[in-house]
Amino acid sequence: GNPEIPTAVNITWSSINFKTLLQWQPKPSGYYYTVEIHGQTSDTKKKCILTRETECDVTDALRNVKETYTAHILSVKSWGMDDFEEPPFAVSEKFTPYNQTVLGKPEIQNYTQEGSKLNVVFQDPLTPYTFPNGSFQNIRDIFQHDLEYKLYYWKDQSSGKKDATTKSHMFEVSVDSTKNYCFYVQGNVASRRENRNGQESAILCTSIRRNILDEYGAEVFIIVAVIAIAVITLAIVLSVILCKRKKAKAAREKEPLRGV
């Protein structure tokens, strides 16, 4: 080895929907990095050869997603690749894409609330891997029946959540036809012991027509009613006072003038 060249530290794998980056420290000065990906059964693959970066996209070296890999990050001089001596290197933690990649956010394509049914249609996140015809595989193409989705939904302005599970691309759940609902979708891989749940989709809410009592709540109506009663009471009191004053004035005008 070459002991005067620093080796990489803080090596981490970062993977979402099978797009996988390897990151480490420190920034090199006077030397370069080269990444080697070692699989349990596959040939060693070199990536980011003689780079001054501290990040490397290793996605296409991990196509066998169920295999377990380690990364060797070599610290080399620019001329060191021709030497017979093995350059110093650091070894990453093991990484198995099938078990460790994070499931990205599902995309909600359509949703409706008709009567007492809430329907939600969504799309699987795409991966960087392609079929022979060039189209991109989605995460369902890889996980197949091991992939399921959960719908979390709740009445608008309420904190109590319910959930439903599906292995398809849609949900249909029973709801209160007079209430609006908010919801989100989240994927998970049933076979995983850790890192089962994926990222949550955007939260969306239905917007069915509701009566004013549902919209604003009984408390607001009580306040409005109290104010209305107060206004009516004040109007009646003022009317009575004005009426008495008019009568008193009329009575005074009818009295004969007293002689001087």
C-alpha positions in Angstrom: 0.0 0.0 0.0 0.8 3.7 0.1 0.5 4.8 3.7 0.9 8.5 3.1 -2.4 8.7 1.2 -5.5 9.1 3.3 -8.3 6.6 3.0 -12.0 7.4 2.8 -14.1 7.7 6.0 -17.8 8.1 6.8 -18.8 5.9 3.8 -22.6 5.8 3.3 -25.1 4.3 0.9 -28.0 6.5 -0.2 -30.7 4.7 -2.3 -34.2 5.6 -3.4 -36.2 3.5 -5.8 -32.9 1.6 -6.6 -31.0 4.8 -7.7 -28.0 4.4 -5.4 -25.2 6.8 -4.5 -22.1 6.1 -2.5 -20.8 9.0 -0.4 -17.7 9.5 1.7 -15.1 11.9 3.0 -12.6 13.7 2.8 -12.1 15.8 -0.3 -8.9 14.5 -1.9 -5.8 16.7 -2.2 -2.9 15.4 -4.3 -4.6 12.1 -5.0 -7.8 10.5 -6.5 -10.4 8.0 -5.6 -11.6 5.0 -7.5 -14.6 2.9 -6.5 -14.8 -0.8 -6.8 -18.1 -2.6 -6.2 -17.7 -6.2 -5.0 -20.7 -8.6 -5.1 -21.0 -12.0 -3.5 -21.2 -13.8 -6.8 -20.7 -11.1 -9.5 -17.5 -9.7 -11.0 -15.9 -6.6 -9.5 -16.9 -3.4 -11.2 -14.9 -0.2 -11.2 -16.8 3.1 -11.0 -15.8 6.8 -10.9 -12.2 6.0 -11.8 -9.7 8.6 -10.7 -12.3 11.1 -9.4 -11.8 14.0 -7.2 -15.5 13.8 -6.1 -16.7 12.2 -2.9 -19.9 10.9 -4.4 -20.4 8.1 -7.0 -23.5 6.9 -8.7 -23.2 3.1 -8.6 -26.7 2.2 -9.7 -25.8 0.3 -12.8 -23.3 -1.8 -10.9 -26.1 -3.1 -8.6 -28.4 -4.6 -11.2 -28.7 -7.9 -9.3 -30.8 -6.2 -6.6 -31.0 -9.2 -4.3 -27.2 -9.6 -4.1 -25.2 -8.1 -1.2 -22.4 -5.7 -2.1 -19.5 -3.9 -0.5 -17.7 -0.9 -1.9 -13.9 -0.5 -1.8 -12.9 3.1 -2.1 -9.3 3.2 -3.3 -7.0 6.2 -2.7 -4.6 6.4 -5.6 -2.1 8.7 -7.3 -2.8 9.5 -10.9 0.0 7.2 -11.9 -0.9 4.7 -9.2 -3.2 2.7 -11.4 -0.3 1.2 -13.3 1.5 0.1 -10.1 1.5 -3.5 -9.1 1.1 -2.5 -5.4 -2.5 -2.4 -4.2 -3.4 1.2 -3.2 -4.8 1.9 0.2 -8.6 1.6 0.4 -11.5 1.7 2.8 -14.4 -0.8 2.8 -18.1 0.2 3.1 -20.8 -1.5 5.1 -22.7 -4.2 3.2 -25.6 -3.1 1.1 -28.5 -5.2 -0.4 -30.6 -3.0 -2.7 -33.7 -5.2 -2.4 -33.7 -4.9 1.4 -32.4 -1.4 1.8 -33.4 0.9 -1.0 -36.1 3.4 0.2 -39.5 3.3 -1.6 -40.2 6.7 -3.1 -43.4 8.7 -3.0 -46.3 7.1 -4.9 -48.0 9.6 -7.4 -51.7 10.0 -6.9 -53.3 10.2 -10.4 -57.0 10.6 -9.5 -59.4 10.6 -6.6 -63.1 11.0 -6.2 -65.6 11.0 -3.3 -69.0 9.9 -4.5 -71.6 9.2 -1.9 -70.1 7.0 0.7 -67.2 5.8 -1.4 -63.7 7.3 -1.6 -61.7 6.1 -4.6 -58.0 6.8 -5.0 -55.9 5.8 -8.0 -52.1 6.0 -7.8 -48.9 5.1 -9.8 -45.8 3.1 -8.8 -42.5 5.0 -8.6 -40.1 4.4 -11.5 -36.6 2.9 -11.1 -33.5 3.7 -13.1 -33.5 0.2 -14.6 -35.0 -0.5 -18.0 -36.6 -3.4 -19.9 -34.9 -4.6 -23.2 -37.3 -2.3 -25.1 -35.9 0.8 -23.2 -39.0 1.5 -21.0 -38.3 2.0 -17.3 -39.2 -0.6 -14.7 -41.2 0.5 -11.7 -40.8 -0.8 -8.2 -43.7 -3.2 -8.7 -41.8 -4.9 -11.6 -39.0 -5.6 -9.1 -40.8 -6.3 -5.8 -43.9 -7.9 -7.5 -46.2 -9.5 -4.8 -43.9 -8.4 -2.0 -45.0 -4.8 -2.6 -48.2 -3.4 -1.0 -49.6 0.0 -0.4 -51.5 1.6 2.5 -54.0 4.4 2.3 -54.2 6.5 5.5 -57.4 8.7 5.5 -59.3 10.8 8.0 -62.2 13.2 8.2 -61.2 16.8 7.4 -60.5 18.8 10.6 -60.2 15.5 12.5 -57.1 13.7 13.8 -58.4 10.1 13.9 -56.8 8.1 11.1 -58.1 4.9 9.4 -56.1 2.8 7.0 -56.6 0.3 4.1 -54.2 -2.0 2.3 -54.0 -3.0 -1.4 -51.6 -4.8 -3.8 -53.3 -3.1 -6.8 -53.1 0.5 -8.0 -56.3 1.7 -6.4 -58.3 2.0 -3.2 -62.0 2.1 -2.6 -63.1 2.7 1.0 -66.4 3.6 2.7 -66.7 7.1 4.2 -69.2 9.4 5.6 -71.0 11.0 2.6 -71.5 14.3 4.4 -67.8 14.8 5.3 -64.7 15.7 3.4 -61.6 13.5 3.8 -57.9 13.9 3.6 -55.5 11.1 2.8 -52.0 9.9 1.6 -50.6 6.7 0.2 -47.4 4.9 1.4 -45.7 1.8 -0.1 -44.1 -1.0 2.0 -42.3 -4.2 1.4 -43.9 -7.0 3.5 -40.8 -9.2 3.7 -38.5 -6.6 5.2 -37.6 -6.6 8.9 -36.4 -3.0 8.8 -37.0 -0.1 6.5 -40.4 -1.5 5.5 -42.3 1.7 4.9 -41.6 4.1 2.0 -42.0 7.8 1.6 -45.5 9.2 2.0 -47.3 10.7 -1.0 -48.6 14.3 -1.0 -51.6 14.8 1.3 -54.7 15.5 -0.7 -58.3 16.3 0.5 -61.7 15.9 -1.2 -64.0 18.9 -1.5 -67.6 17.8 -1.7 -70.3 20.4 -1.0 -71.2 20.6 2.7 -73.9 22.4 4.5 -73.0 25.5 6.5 -73.2 23.6 9.8 -70.6 21.0 8.7 -68.4 23.7 7.3 -68.2 26.0 10.3 -69.4 23.8 13.2 -72.1 24.3 15.8 -70.0 26.7 17.9 -70.1 29.4 15.3 -73.8 29.1 14.9 -74.3 29.5 18.7 -72.2 32.7 18.6 -74.1 34.0 15.6 -77.4 33.2 17.4 -76.4 35.0 20.6 -75.3 38.0 18.6 -78.6 38.0 16.7 -80.7 37.7 19.9 -78.7 40.6 21.4 -79.2 42.8 18.3 -83.0 42.0 18.3 -83.3 42.6 22.0 -81.5 46.0 21.6 -83.7 47.0 18.7 -86.8 46.1 20.8 -85.6 48.1 23.8 -84.7 51.1 21.6 -88.1 50.9 19.9 -89.9 50.9 23.3 -87.9 53.9 24.6 -88.5 55.9 21.4 -92.2 55.0 21.5 -92.5 56.2 25.1 -90.7 59.4 24.3 -93.1 60.1 21.4 -96.1 59.5 23.6 -94.7 61.8 26.3 -94.0 64.5 23.8 -97.5 64.3 22.3 -99.1 64.5 25.8 -97.1 67.6 26.6 -98.1 69.3 23.4 -101.9 68.7 24.1 -101.7 70.4 27.5 -103.2 74.0 27.5 -100.8 76.9 27.9 -100.9 78.4 31.4 -101.6 82.1 31.7 -98.9 84.4 32.6 
